[in-house]
Amino acid sequence: MTRLSSTPAGETGFVWPVRVYYEDTDAGGIVFYANYLKFFERARTEWLRACDVEQQRLAQESGVLFVVRSTALDYLAPARLDDIVTVVSRAGRVGRASVDFTQQAWRGDTLLATGAIRVGCVDQTALRPAPVPAPVLAALRRGLLGIDAGDVSTDNG
């Protein structure tokens, strides 16, 4: 289910819907803050799958894994049981061994949460930084996120 779409703010990115289940909520009936990290993780995984990058196959064939190195989230409005949360993901800076993502969680035209997530590429045995494999870089450059190749910056970070 590859979805490139415009967000309520008019920006384009990879869109993945997530339904809020009872298990996602706290005693007050709103989505527990840490669950936005899970929603964002699912969207990044589905983004990779849409780019024909399956993480298990990548590990077997290239010997690398993607791990979250850092996160910064802002919570702006609550989501509740049975809401459909639309997660919008965009890739930004692509370093030699990392990719920075910006992600947003929306309910309709209400922005619920934003996140900046740095994902590192590591050797699966040593768990040390490893170069992002060429197929992943090619997927970014093909613009599968609705980003022109010129908008994806690469550096040695």
PyMOL CGO cylinders between C-alpha atoms (Angstrom):
from pymol import cmd
from pymol.cgo import CYLINDER

trace = [
    CYLINDER, 0.00, 0.00, 0.00, 2.22, 2.79, -1.26, 0.3, 1, 1, 1, 1, 1, 1,
    CYLINDER, 2.22, 2.79, -1.26, 0.68, 6.14, -0.68, 0.3, 1, 1, 1, 1, 1, 1,
    CYLINDER, 0.68, 6.14, -0.68, 2.15, 9.42, -1.72, 0.3, 1, 1, 1, 1, 1, 1,
    CYLINDER, 2.15, 9.42, -1.72, -0.25, 12.11, -0.74, 0.3, 1, 1, 1, 1, 1, 1,
    CYLINDER, -0.25, 12.11, -0.74, -0.62, 15.69, 0.32, 0.3, 1, 1, 1, 1, 1, 1,
    CYLINDER, -0.62, 15.69, 0.32, -0.96, 16.35, 4.02, 0.3, 1, 1, 1, 1, 1, 1,
    CYLINDER, -0.96, 16.35, 4.02, -3.57, 18.74, 5.37, 0.3, 1, 1, 1, 1, 1, 1,
    CYLINDER, -3.57, 18.74, 5.37, -0.75, 21.31, 5.36, 0.3, 1, 1, 1, 1, 1, 1,
    CYLINDER, -0.75, 21.31, 5.36, -0.34, 20.73, 1.60, 0.3, 1, 1, 1, 1, 1, 1,
    CYLINDER, -0.34, 20.73, 1.60, 3.05, 19.01, 1.79, 0.3, 1, 1, 1, 1, 1, 1,
    CYLINDER, 3.05, 19.01, 1.79, 3.70, 15.67, 0.10, 0.3, 1, 1, 1, 1, 1, 1,
    CYLINDER, 3.70, 15.67, 0.10, 5.12, 12.59, 1.79, 0.3, 1, 1, 1, 1, 1, 1,
    CYLINDER, 5.12, 12.59, 1.79, 4.64, 8.89, 2.34, 0.3, 1, 1, 1, 1, 1, 1,
    CYLINDER, 4.64, 8.89, 2.34, 1.30, 8.42, 4.11, 0.3, 1, 1, 1, 1, 1, 1,
    CYLINDER, 1.30, 8.42, 4.11, 0.39, 5.47, 6.33, 0.3, 1, 1, 1, 1, 1, 1,
    CYLINDER, 0.39, 5.47, 6.33, -2.88, 5.24, 8.29, 0.3, 1, 1, 1, 1, 1, 1,
    CYLINDER, -2.88, 5.24, 8.29, -2.95, 3.78, 11.81, 0.3, 1, 1, 1, 1, 1, 1,
    CYLINDER, -2.95, 3.78, 11.81, -6.13, 3.04, 13.76, 0.3, 1, 1, 1, 1, 1, 1,
    CYLINDER, -6.13, 3.04, 13.76, -5.99, 3.74, 17.49, 0.3, 1, 1, 1, 1, 1, 1,
    CYLINDER, -5.99, 3.74, 17.49, -6.82, 0.62, 19.50, 0.3, 1, 1, 1, 1, 1, 1,
    CYLINDER, -6.82, 0.62, 19.50, -7.71, 0.35, 23.17, 0.3, 1, 1, 1, 1, 1, 1,
    CYLINDER, -7.71, 0.35, 23.17, -4.19, -0.92, 23.92, 0.3, 1, 1, 1, 1, 1, 1,
    CYLINDER, -4.19, -0.92, 23.92, -2.78, 2.36, 22.52, 0.3, 1, 1, 1, 1, 1, 1,
    CYLINDER, -2.78, 2.36, 22.52, -4.60, 4.51, 25.08, 0.3, 1, 1, 1, 1, 1, 1,
    CYLINDER, -4.60, 4.51, 25.08, -3.90, 5.43, 28.69, 0.3, 1, 1, 1, 1, 1, 1,
    CYLINDER, -3.90, 5.43, 28.69, -6.29, 5.61, 31.64, 0.3, 1, 1, 1, 1, 1, 1,
    CYLINDER, -6.29, 5.61, 31.64, -7.57, 8.94, 30.35, 0.3, 1, 1, 1, 1, 1, 1,
    CYLINDER, -7.57, 8.94, 30.35, -8.61, 7.40, 27.04, 0.3, 1, 1, 1, 1, 1, 1,
    CYLINDER, -8.61, 7.40, 27.04, -6.01, 9.20, 24.92, 0.3, 1, 1, 1, 1, 1, 1,
    CYLINDER, -6.01, 9.20, 24.92, -3.07, 7.75, 23.03, 0.3, 1, 1, 1, 1, 1, 1,
    CYLINDER, -3.07, 7.75, 23.03, -0.19, 7.16, 25.43, 0.3, 1, 1, 1, 1, 1, 1,
    CYLINDER, -0.19, 7.16, 25.43, 2.66, 9.43, 24.31, 0.3, 1, 1, 1, 1, 1, 1,
    CYLINDER, 2.66, 9.43, 24.31, 5.20, 6.64, 23.68, 0.3, 1, 1, 1, 1, 1, 1,
    CYLINDER, 5.20, 6.64, 23.68, 2.85, 4.98, 21.21, 0.3, 1, 1, 1, 1, 1, 1,
    CYLINDER, 2.85, 4.98, 21.21, 3.51, 7.74, 18.68, 0.3, 1, 1, 1, 1, 1, 1,
    CYLINDER, 3.51, 7.74, 18.68, 7.02, 6.26, 18.42, 0.3, 1, 1, 1, 1, 1, 1,
    CYLINDER, 7.02, 6.26, 18.42, 5.39, 2.93, 17.47, 0.3, 1, 1, 1, 1, 1, 1,
    CYLINDER, 5.39, 2.93, 17.47, 3.14, 4.63, 14.91, 0.3, 1, 1, 1, 1, 1, 1,
    CYLINDER, 3.14, 4.63, 14.91, 6.16, 6.40, 13.39, 0.3, 1, 1, 1, 1, 1, 1,
    CYLINDER, 6.16, 6.40, 13.39, 8.16, 3.15, 13.34, 0.3, 1, 1, 1, 1, 1, 1,
    CYLINDER, 8.16, 3.15, 13.34, 5.36, 1.34, 11.48, 0.3, 1, 1, 1, 1, 1, 1,
    CYLINDER, 5.36, 1.34, 11.48, 5.18, 4.12, 8.91, 0.3, 1, 1, 1, 1, 1, 1,
    CYLINDER, 5.18, 4.12, 8.91, 8.96, 4.07, 8.29, 0.3, 1, 1, 1, 1, 1, 1,
    CYLINDER, 8.96, 4.07, 8.29, 8.87, 0.27, 7.94, 0.3, 1, 1, 1, 1, 1, 1,
    CYLINDER, 8.87, 0.27, 7.94, 6.02, 0.48, 5.44, 0.3, 1, 1, 1, 1, 1, 1,
    CYLINDER, 6.02, 0.48, 5.44, 7.86, 3.26, 3.61, 0.3, 1, 1, 1, 1, 1, 1,
    CYLINDER, 7.86, 3.26, 3.61, 10.87, 0.96, 3.24, 0.3, 1, 1, 1, 1, 1, 1,
    CYLINDER, 10.87, 0.96, 3.24, 8.61, -1.89, 2.11, 0.3, 1, 1, 1, 1, 1, 1,
    CYLINDER, 8.61, -1.89, 2.11, 7.02, 0.45, -0.48, 0.3, 1, 1, 1, 1, 1, 1,
    CYLINDER, 7.02, 0.45, -0.48, 10.54, 1.19, -1.70, 0.3, 1, 1, 1, 1, 1, 1,
    CYLINDER, 10.54, 1.19, -1.70, 11.06, -2.58, -2.11, 0.3, 1, 1, 1, 1, 1, 1,
    CYLINDER, 11.06, -2.58, -2.11, 13.47, -2.62, 0.84, 0.3, 1, 1, 1, 1, 1, 1,
    CYLINDER, 13.47, -2.62, 0.84, 12.50, -5.44, 3.19, 0.3, 1, 1, 1, 1, 1, 1,
    CYLINDER, 12.50, -5.44, 3.19, 14.50, -5.21, 6.38, 0.3, 1, 1, 1, 1, 1, 1,
    CYLINDER, 14.50, -5.21, 6.38, 14.86, -8.96, 6.95, 0.3, 1, 1, 1, 1, 1, 1,
    CYLINDER, 14.86, -8.96, 6.95, 16.09, -9.51, 3.39, 0.3, 1, 1, 1, 1, 1, 1,
    CYLINDER, 16.09, -9.51, 3.39, 18.40, -6.50, 3.70, 0.3, 1, 1, 1, 1, 1, 1,
    CYLINDER, 18.40, -6.50, 3.70, 19.95, -7.99, 6.85, 0.3, 1, 1, 1, 1, 1, 1,
    CYLINDER, 19.95, -7.99, 6.85, 20.40, -11.38, 5.19, 0.3, 1, 1, 1, 1, 1, 1,
    CYLINDER, 20.40, -11.38, 5.19, 21.82, -10.03, 1.94, 0.3, 1, 1, 1, 1, 1, 1,
    CYLINDER, 21.82, -10.03, 1.94, 23.77, -6.98, 3.14, 0.3, 1, 1, 1, 1, 1, 1,
    CYLINDER, 23.77, -6.98, 3.14, 24.44, -7.82, 6.78, 0.3, 1, 1, 1, 1, 1, 1,
    CYLINDER, 24.44, -7.82, 6.78, 23.07, -4.49, 8.00, 0.3, 1, 1, 1, 1, 1, 1,
    CYLINDER, 23.07, -4.49, 8.00, 20.21, -3.35, 10.21, 0.3, 1, 1, 1, 1, 1, 1,
    CYLINDER, 20.21, -3.35, 10.21, 18.51, -0.01, 10.74, 0.3, 1, 1, 1, 1, 1, 1,
    CYLINDER, 18.51, -0.01, 10.74, 18.32, 1.18, 14.34, 0.3, 1, 1, 1, 1, 1, 1,
    CYLINDER, 18.32, 1.18, 14.34, 16.88, 4.34, 15.83, 0.3, 1, 1, 1, 1, 1, 1,
    CYLINDER, 16.88, 4.34, 15.83, 19.71, 6.56, 17.02, 0.3, 1, 1, 1, 1, 1, 1,
    CYLINDER, 19.71, 6.56, 17.02, 17.75, 9.57, 18.24, 0.3, 1, 1, 1, 1, 1, 1,
    CYLINDER, 17.75, 9.57, 18.24, 14.24, 10.97, 18.46, 0.3, 1, 1, 1, 1, 1, 1,
    CYLINDER, 14.24, 10.97, 18.46, 12.67, 14.31, 19.27, 0.3, 1, 1, 1, 1, 1, 1,
    CYLINDER, 12.67, 14.31, 19.27, 8.88, 14.47, 19.46, 0.3, 1, 1, 1, 1, 1, 1,
    CYLINDER, 8.88, 14.47, 19.46, 6.40, 17.27, 20.07, 0.3, 1, 1, 1, 1, 1, 1,
    CYLINDER, 6.40, 17.27, 20.07, 2.85, 16.50, 21.15, 0.3, 1, 1, 1, 1, 1, 1,
    CYLINDER, 2.85, 16.50, 21.15, 0.26, 19.02, 20.01, 0.3, 1, 1, 1, 1, 1, 1,
    CYLINDER, 0.26, 19.02, 20.01, -3.19, 17.43, 20.36, 0.3, 1, 1, 1, 1, 1, 1,
    CYLINDER, -3.19, 17.43, 20.36, -4.56, 14.11, 21.65, 0.3, 1, 1, 1, 1, 1, 1,
    CYLINDER, -4.56, 14.11, 21.65, -5.71, 11.12, 19.62, 0.3, 1, 1, 1, 1, 1, 1,
    CYLINDER, -5.71, 11.12, 19.62, -8.38, 8.86, 21.06, 0.3, 1, 1, 1, 1, 1, 1,
    CYLINDER, -8.38, 8.86, 21.06, -9.74, 5.33, 20.74, 0.3, 1, 1, 1, 1, 1, 1,
    CYLINDER, -9.74, 5.33, 20.74, -10.84, 4.44, 17.18, 0.3, 1, 1, 1, 1, 1, 1,
    CYLINDER, -10.84, 4.44, 17.18, -9.29, 7.55, 15.62, 0.3, 1, 1, 1, 1, 1, 1,
    CYLINDER, -9.29, 7.55, 15.62, -7.54, 7.07, 12.31, 0.3, 1, 1, 1, 1, 1, 1,
    CYLINDER, -7.54, 7.07, 12.31, -4.13, 8.67, 12.68, 0.3, 1, 1, 1, 1, 1, 1,
    CYLINDER, -4.13, 8.67, 12.68, -2.44, 9.46, 9.39, 0.3, 1, 1, 1, 1, 1, 1,
    CYLINDER, -2.44, 9.46, 9.39, 1.35, 9.31, 9.66, 0.3, 1, 1, 1, 1, 1, 1,
    CYLINDER, 1.35, 9.31, 9.66, 3.27, 11.31, 7.07, 0.3, 1, 1, 1, 1, 1, 1,
    CYLINDER, 3.27, 11.31, 7.07, 6.95, 10.48, 6.61, 0.3, 1, 1, 1, 1, 1, 1,
    CYLINDER, 6.95, 10.48, 6.61, 9.66, 12.30, 4.73, 0.3, 1, 1, 1, 1, 1, 1,
    CYLINDER, 9.66, 12.30, 4.73, 13.37, 11.62, 4.43, 0.3, 1, 1, 1, 1, 1, 1,
    CYLINDER, 13.37, 11.62, 4.43, 15.71, 14.54, 4.83, 0.3, 1, 1, 1, 1, 1, 1,
    CYLINDER, 15.71, 14.54, 4.83, 19.46, 14.39, 5.24, 0.3, 1, 1, 1, 1, 1, 1,
    CYLINDER, 19.46, 14.39, 5.24, 21.03, 11.12, 4.17, 0.3, 1, 1, 1, 1, 1, 1,
    CYLINDER, 21.03, 11.12, 4.17, 24.44, 10.53, 5.63, 0.3, 1, 1, 1, 1, 1, 1,
    CYLINDER, 24.44, 10.53, 5.63, 26.92, 7.77, 4.93, 0.3, 1, 1, 1, 1, 1, 1,
    CYLINDER, 26.92, 7.77, 4.93, 25.45, 5.67, 7.75, 0.3, 1, 1, 1, 1, 1, 1,
    CYLINDER, 25.45, 5.67, 7.75, 22.23, 7.43, 8.73, 0.3, 1, 1, 1, 1, 1, 1,
    CYLINDER, 22.23, 7.43, 8.73, 18.95, 8.89, 7.48, 0.3, 1, 1, 1, 1, 1, 1,
    CYLINDER, 18.95, 8.89, 7.48, 17.01, 11.70, 9.12, 0.3, 1, 1, 1, 1, 1, 1,
    CYLINDER, 17.01, 11.70, 9.12, 13.23, 11.46, 8.94, 0.3, 1, 1, 1, 1, 1, 1,
    CYLINDER, 13.23, 11.46, 8.94, 10.59, 14.02, 9.74, 0.3, 1, 1, 1, 1, 1, 1,
    CYLINDER, 10.59, 14.02, 9.74, 7.24, 12.52, 10.64, 0.3, 1, 1, 1, 1, 1, 1,
    CYLINDER, 7.24, 12.52, 10.64, 3.85, 13.91, 11.49, 0.3, 1, 1, 1, 1, 1, 1,
    CYLINDER, 3.85, 13.91, 11.49, 0.72, 12.35, 12.97, 0.3, 1, 1, 1, 1, 1, 1,
    CYLINDER, 0.72, 12.35, 12.97, -2.58, 13.86, 11.80, 0.3, 1, 1, 1, 1, 1, 1,
    CYLINDER, -2.58, 13.86, 11.80, -6.23, 13.28, 12.60, 0.3, 1, 1, 1, 1, 1, 1,
    CYLINDER, -6.23, 13.28, 12.60, -8.05, 14.86, 9.68, 0.3, 1, 1, 1, 1, 1, 1,
    CYLINDER, -8.05, 14.86, 9.68, -6.63, 18.36, 9.45, 0.3, 1, 1, 1, 1, 1, 1,
    CYLINDER, -6.63, 18.36, 9.45, -5.43, 18.43, 13.08, 0.3, 1, 1, 1, 1, 1, 1,
    CYLINDER, -5.43, 18.43, 13.08, -1.71, 17.96, 13.62, 0.3, 1, 1, 1, 1, 1, 1,
    CYLINDER, -1.71, 17.96, 13.62, -1.30, 15.69, 16.65, 0.3, 1, 1, 1, 1, 1, 1,
    CYLINDER, -1.30, 15.69, 16.65, 2.45, 15.13, 16.91, 0.3, 1, 1, 1, 1, 1, 1,
    CYLINDER, 2.45, 15.13, 16.91, 5.67, 15.76, 15.05, 0.3, 1, 1, 1, 1, 1, 1,
    CYLINDER, 5.67, 15.76, 15.05, 8.92, 13.85, 15.20, 0.3, 1, 1, 1, 1, 1, 1,
    CYLINDER, 8.92, 13.85, 15.20, 12.49, 14.08, 14.04, 0.3, 1, 1, 1, 1, 1, 1,
    CYLINDER, 12.49, 14.08, 14.04, 14.02, 10.61, 13.95, 0.3, 1, 1, 1, 1, 1, 1,
    CYLINDER, 14.02, 10.61, 13.95, 17.59, 9.69, 13.01, 0.3, 1, 1, 1, 1, 1, 1,
    CYLINDER, 17.59, 9.69, 13.01, 17.95, 6.09, 11.88, 0.3, 1, 1, 1, 1, 1, 1,
    CYLINDER, 17.95, 6.09, 11.88, 21.42, 4.58, 11.78, 0.3, 1, 1, 1, 1, 1, 1,
    CYLINDER, 21.42, 4.58, 11.78, 22.64, 1.77, 9.59, 0.3, 1, 1, 1, 1, 1, 1,
    CYLINDER, 22.64, 1.77, 9.59, 24.75, -0.75, 11.52, 0.3, 1, 1, 1, 1, 1, 1,
    CYLINDER, 24.75, -0.75, 11.52, 26.55, -4.00, 10.85, 0.3, 1, 1, 1, 1, 1, 1,
    CYLINDER, 26.55, -4.00, 10.85, 24.27, -6.68, 12.31, 0.3, 1, 1, 1, 1, 1, 1,
    CYLINDER, 24.27, -6.68, 12.31, 27.10, -8.56, 14.00, 0.3, 1, 1, 1, 1, 1, 1,
    CYLINDER, 27.10, -8.56, 14.00, 29.30, -5.79, 15.37, 0.3, 1, 1, 1, 1, 1, 1,
    CYLINDER, 29.30, -5.79, 15.37, 26.46, -3.25, 15.78, 0.3, 1, 1, 1, 1, 1, 1,
    CYLINDER, 26.46, -3.25, 15.78, 28.86, -0.59, 14.51, 0.3, 1, 1, 1, 1, 1, 1,
    CYLINDER, 28.86, -0.59, 14.51, 27.98, 2.04, 11.88, 0.3, 1, 1, 1, 1, 1, 1,
    CYLINDER, 27.98, 2.04, 11.88, 27.90, 0.73, 8.31, 0.3, 1, 1, 1, 1, 1, 1,
    CYLINDER, 27.90, 0.73, 8.31, 27.23, 2.49, 5.00, 0.3, 1, 1, 1, 1, 1, 1,
    CYLINDER, 27.23, 2.49, 5.00, 23.59, 2.75, 3.92, 0.3, 1, 1, 1, 1, 1, 1,
    CYLINDER, 23.59, 2.75, 3.92, 23.28, 0.12, 1.15, 0.3, 1, 1, 1, 1, 1, 1,
    CYLINDER, 23.28, 0.12, 1.15, 23.09, 1.30, -2.45, 0.3, 1, 1, 1, 1, 1, 1,
    CYLINDER, 23.09, 1.30, -2.45, 19.50, 0.00, -2.99, 0.3, 1, 1, 1, 1, 1, 1,
    CYLINDER, 19.50, 0.00, -2.99, 18.25, 2.15, -0.10, 0.3, 1, 1, 1, 1, 1, 1,
    CYLINDER, 18.25, 2.15, -0.10, 20.10, 5.20, -1.41, 0.3, 1, 1, 1, 1, 1, 1,
    CYLINDER, 20.10, 5.20, -1.41, 18.72, 4.53, -4.89, 0.3, 1, 1, 1, 1, 1, 1,
    CYLINDER, 18.72, 4.53, -4.89, 15.17, 4.36, -3.50, 0.3, 1, 1, 1, 1, 1, 1,
    CYLINDER, 15.17, 4.36, -3.50, 15.63, 7.75, -1.87, 0.3, 1, 1, 1, 1, 1, 1,
    CYLINDER, 15.63, 7.75, -1.87, 17.05, 9.24, -5.03, 0.3, 1, 1, 1, 1, 1, 1,
    CYLINDER, 17.05, 9.24, -5.03, 14.22, 7.89, -7.19, 0.3, 1, 1, 1, 1, 1, 1,
    CYLINDER, 14.22, 7.89, -7.19, 11.92, 10.10, -5.17, 0.3, 1, 1, 1, 1, 1, 1,
    CYLINDER, 11.92, 10.10, -5.17, 9.66, 7.37, -3.80, 0.3, 1, 1, 1, 1, 1, 1,
    CYLINDER, 9.66, 7.37, -3.80, 8.73, 9.74, -1.00, 0.3, 1, 1, 1, 1, 1, 1,
    CYLINDER, 8.73, 9.74, -1.00, 7.55, 12.44, -3.34, 0.3, 1, 1, 1, 1, 1, 1,
    CYLINDER, 7.55, 12.44, -3.34, 10.89, 14.18, -2.99, 0.3, 1, 1, 1, 1, 1, 1,
    CYLINDER, 10.89, 14.18, -2.99, 12.94, 15.13, -6.03, 0.3, 1, 1, 1, 1, 1, 1,
    CYLINDER, 12.94, 15.13, -6.03, 16.46, 13.70, -6.00, 0.3, 1, 1, 1, 1, 1, 1,
    CYLINDER, 16.46, 13.70, -6.00, 17.80, 17.24, -5.71, 0.3, 1, 1, 1, 1, 1, 1,
    CYLINDER, 17.80, 17.24, -5.71, 15.93, 17.69, -2.42, 0.3, 1, 1, 1, 1, 1, 1,
    CYLINDER, 15.93, 17.69, -2.42, 17.55, 14.68, -0.73, 0.3, 1, 1, 1, 1, 1, 1,
    CYLINDER, 17.55, 14.68, -0.73, 20.84, 15.89, 0.68, 0.3, 1, 1, 1, 1, 1, 1,
    CYLINDER, 20.84, 15.89, 0.68, 23.66, 13.47, 1.24, 0.3, 1, 1, 1, 1, 1, 1,
    CYLINDER, 23.66, 13.47, 1.24, 26.73, 13.91, 3.39, 0.3, 1, 1, 1, 1, 1, 1,
    CYLINDER, 26.73, 13.91, 3.39, 29.22, 11.84, 5.32, 0.3, 1, 1, 1, 1, 1, 1,
    CYLINDER, 29.22, 11.84, 5.32, 27.26, 11.85, 8.65, 0.3, 1, 1, 1, 1, 1, 1,
]
cmd.load_cgo(trace, "trace")
